[in-house]
């Protein structure tokens, strides 16, 4: 059975031979692949937290983010107005929340109880940090929000061993005034649940 995996990363520690996955579909025959993978189950009896579903569709983080704002998960953000895919100069950002430019990053990688981003080198993510830092320096409110699509993490940090440039860019952005926030979701076959804030370790 063939399925599209909408994730540009490596899904390290998530995808493995014979692992259990959740598929969405089948879709119309006009698509190249009839199914889309939305999650994979990791862990087991030998894991401290037991098996857990990890959301593998990076687009889902952007879809769920606007739904979290009305519930007060991010009180730092003025959620009275929100627009997606906002162009600014030569850049395009995920959201304009009030007057704040926001980039959302999906977290799937974990080391123990700590989530990590990215799971593959991402020059694009580092560039977003630089662009938001420049806006923050000019006085524009900006934020980066990590959405961990797995319920077994209690924090998020840059994965310096995978992409040291991103770690440097994220820390520089935070020093420039970019807000760096994170949340975690429990992923289940019925959808996401128990959204909660978790700290970012820089």
N, C-alpha and C positions, 0 to 999 in steps of 0.2 A: 504494500500500500504506500503510495507516494504522497508526501505532504510538503507544503511550503513552510519554511522556517523563517518568519520575519524578524530576524535578529542578525545584525552585522558582526557580532562578536563571536567568540569561540565556544561559548557556553561550557567553559571549563568546570569540571566537577558536577555538571548537570546532566549532560547527555552521555550515555554509556551504552555499550551493546546490551540489548534485551531490557533496557529500562522501560518502565511504564510511562506512557505519554497520553495526553489529552488532545484530541483532534476536533476541529470545528469543520463541519461540512456534512455531506459532500456538496460542492458548489456546482454551478452550471458547467456543462461540458465545454463552454467557451474558454474557461480557465485552463492554463497549462497543467496545473495540478488540482485534483479534486478536493483536497483537504488542506487545512492550515493547522500547524501545531501551535497550541496555546500554552501548554505546561508540560513539565516532566516531573516524575517523582524521584526524589533522591533520598539516600540514607536507608536505614533499616535497623535491624535488631542491634547491630554493633555501634550505632550512632547514639550519642548522648541524648539528642532530642527526638530520636525515632524518625520514621519516614516523613517527608514533607513535600508538598507540591511547590514547584518553582515556576512562576510565570515566565515564559520564554518569548512572548511577543512584546517587543519594545514599544510598539505603538500603544499598547494597553496602558502603559504608565501615563501617556499623554491624555488618553481618554478618561482615566479615572481621576486625574488631578483636579479638573473643574468640579467634580462631584464632591471632593473633599473640602473645598473652601466653605460652602454654606454650613458645614458641620463644625466649623471652628478649629479644624486641625492645624491651620496655619494662621493664628491671630495676627501675626506680623504683616500679613498681606491683606490689602483692602479688596475683598472679593465682591464688592458691589457691582463692578463691571469687569468683564473678562473677554478678551478677544484672542483667537488663535492665529498662529502663523503671521506674525507682525513684522513687516519690513522696516528697517531703520538703516538709512545709508545703504551700504553694500551688503548689509547683513539681514538675516531673517531669524527671529527668535520665536520660541514655541508659543509664548503667551504675553499679552499685555494685561496685567492685573491691576486695575486702577491706573496709576501712572508708572507702575513698576514693570520693567522687562524681566521675564522669567524664562529660564531654561530648565527643562525637566530631563533627568537622566534615570534610566531604568537599571536597577542593580539586580544581578542574578548570581554573581560570584560571592562565595563566602569562605572564610577561614575560621573554623570553629563557630563562635556566636557573633562574629564581626562580618558585616557585608563589606564588599570591596568593589571599586569601580576604577577603571574599566577592566574587562577580561581579555582585551586585545588592544594593541596600540591604536589610539584614536586621535589623530591630528585635529580632527574636526572638534572634538570635545575640548581639547586644549585651546583651540582658536576661540571657541565660545567663551572660555574663561577670560582670555585676553580682551575680547570685545566688550564683555560685561564690565571688566575692570576699567577700561577706558571710559565707558559711560558713567560708572560710579565716580571716577575721578572728576568728571565734568559736572557732577552734581545730580545725575539721574539715578533714582533708586533702582536697584537690580538684585536679582536673586538666582541661585542655582538650587533646585530641589531634587534630591535623590529619592526615588520611589523604589524601595526594596520589595520585589515581588516574591517574597518568601517570608514565612512566619517565624523562622528560627534564628533571626539576627536581632541583636540589641543595639547595634551601632553601625555606622558606615564610615569608611576611610578611603582615601585614594590608594590604589594598588600600585605602589612605587616600583615593585619588581617587574610588573608587566609594562607599565608606561610611566617612567620617571618624569617625562616632560609634562604629563597631565598633572601629576602631583605638584610640581613646581608652579604651574600655571594656576591651579586651584588655590594654593596657599597665597600666591601673589594677589589673586582676585579678592580673597578674603581680607587681606591687609589693605587693599584699595577701597574696601567698603561694600563689597558684594556680600549679601546675606547668603549663608550656606546652610540649608535646612534639609531634613530627611524624615521619612516615615517608612513604616513597614506594613505590609498587608499579609494576611493569611490567604493563600490561594487554595480554593477547593473546586471540585468538579462543578459546583453550582455558581461559582464566581468568587469575588474578593470579599473578605470579611475582616473585622477587627482591625481597622486602620488605627495606627497609633504613631505618635512622634518617637523618634529615636535620635540620639546625638550623633553629630559628625565629629570624628577625631581627625584633626589636622596635624 
